[in-house]
Amino acid sequence: MTHQLNMKGVRKTYATGAVKVEALRGIDLEIDEGEYLAIMGPSGSGKSTLMHIIGCLDVPTSGTYELDGTDVSLMTEKQLADVRNAKIGFVFQQFNLLPSLTALRNVELPLVYAGVHATERKERAMAALERVGLGARVQHRPGELSGGQQQRVSVARALVTDPALLLADEPTGALDSRSTAEILDLFDDLNAAGRTIVVITHEADVGARARHLVHIYDGLLRESTPIAVTGATR
Amino acid sequence: MMGWTETLRTAIAALNARRMRSALTMLGILIGIAAVMLTVGLGQGASASITNQINSLGSNLIIVSPSMSTSSGGFRGGGGAVSTLTTQDAAMLADPAIAPDVSAVAPTSSVSGSLQSTSTTWTSTVVGTTPEWMTVRARTMGSGRFFTSEEVDASSNVAVLGSETASELFDTESPVGETLSINGESFTVIGVLESEGSSGTSNQDDTVLVPNTTFAARLSTSSSANSVSQIYLSGKDAESLSAAYQQVKTALLASHQVTDSDADFTVSTQASLVETATSVTGILTVLLGGIAGISLLVGGIGVMNIMLVSVSERVREIGLRKALGATPAVIRRQFLVEAGILGVLGGLVGVALGIIGAAILSPIIGITVAVSIPATLLALAVSLGIGLVAGVYPATRAAKLAPIDALRSE
């Protein structure tokens, strides 16, 4: 069986002025469907760059990257946009909800870009919001919701297109401990239901909740330690 | 791909979120469109009004006016007030042997007169002329009659009033037979002209007509008794008008013993007057419209400016939309539509303002400010075009933003 995500020899080099920075120096990564993987690393380790490439926000300088059977390493900006829309659900540290739109409209947004009809869009957005336990707050704007609720709205937004991969970048970085627990519980539930999740974090307790954990240092994945305890036994 | 209704909805929501700024941005377009509409409308209205006025002077009309001689220098043309035309010129032009295509000749002289009836006083233009005036100017009598050539020969103190002058001076239905004092001289009213309707600045219904002989003897302020201020002629018909024009000019040049280049008079036909007037108003319209157009351009630059500000403010939003699957084309279209909406809304309000302004302005300045449907549609199209053109650069910048850079920005 092919992997849901298959990365081979991925390198990323940035040229800032005269200095060339090698952010990624040959990453091999395979993620199967239903995986819950945490990628941990300190600042400057290349974890943001890796997250951008996994999220198809950027393309590797060299190497190949297949997502859900599609090679995305040589795609154009437009093709990448379509891949992001269909196959990746993003959860950001700062939530990145549009403040002028209601929770429902925020969740509908990926479906708008997918060209989904208004009625179906609303139904699916409602279902996603109910899935994260916010069915009663669909008409609230982000400013009227707590941080944890806002992050749940953004999880709903990430789920609404039924993507191959839920990609979370420091999802609890801006949350208090109670909200952090809520979001991590939600991730556990989603993963238990078969959703593939990749979490980028520098917080050890967040990393510990994943089924597998990899560390990234200086642009290389150092080790891949299965933490069978958490994911498997729960 | 995102549908048009969603694009419009998103754009309207974005503009609505920054209502004050959107309104101020529109103001630039709005003022430009309203200014263009008003100036062009005013030009067209003025042109129509002048044409109308000239056409109401009579049919197949030729007008001879004194003009300053450019090369003879000295006395003849010196004062401007000194007329170079005389009753003899008029008499000569009336001779069928000299100007066969001229059917009627009416020399006129005028002076501002203080009029007094038994009940009231009024100031109007007093014109001394001959019975042919009626033919040449194509006027009809409302009541009474015009004076006859016998009355001209006898220098009778008879006067024909314009309809407005009559109603200002006399309360009665018809003032025929009443007595009137003009600059201290006593006249009998023998008729009232049919109303011509006033157009623009000159009122053809506020006038007093007296025999030219009476005028020269009792009312004229000119030093020369037989000088006239203008000679009105009518051609036999429209076809022979240019022939008549040439005959008049040739005869006058010969009798004044001048060449065309230093002629001390000008001969104009209605057509030439209309042409001159419309070309003058045309130039003015282009000039004013151009200035208004510049304000429209400035408005367009304002839209571009605000759209650029908007793009840099919304870098995060753009990045997020891209992360969620918006293609560069979708982002570009969204910003273009926003700019286009600003343009169209500005244009709509500008057109409304232009129509209201035209309605208010017309009675005040006495000229109809023409607002035509094609001009209005053009104004709307132009405002949409300006919005879109102004939006191209900001929208392209937004479309080109890399999603990672956009998301990273705080």
Interface residues (C-beta under 8 A of the other chain):
Chain A: H52 G55 L57 D58 E77 K78 A81 D82 R84 N85 A86 F90 F92 N96 L98 S100 L101 L109 P110 V112 Y113 A114 G115 R157 T161
Chain B: M1 M2 G3 E6 T10 A13 A14 A17 R316 E317 L320 R321 K322 A323 L324 G325 A326 T327 P328 A329 V330 A402 P403 I404 L407
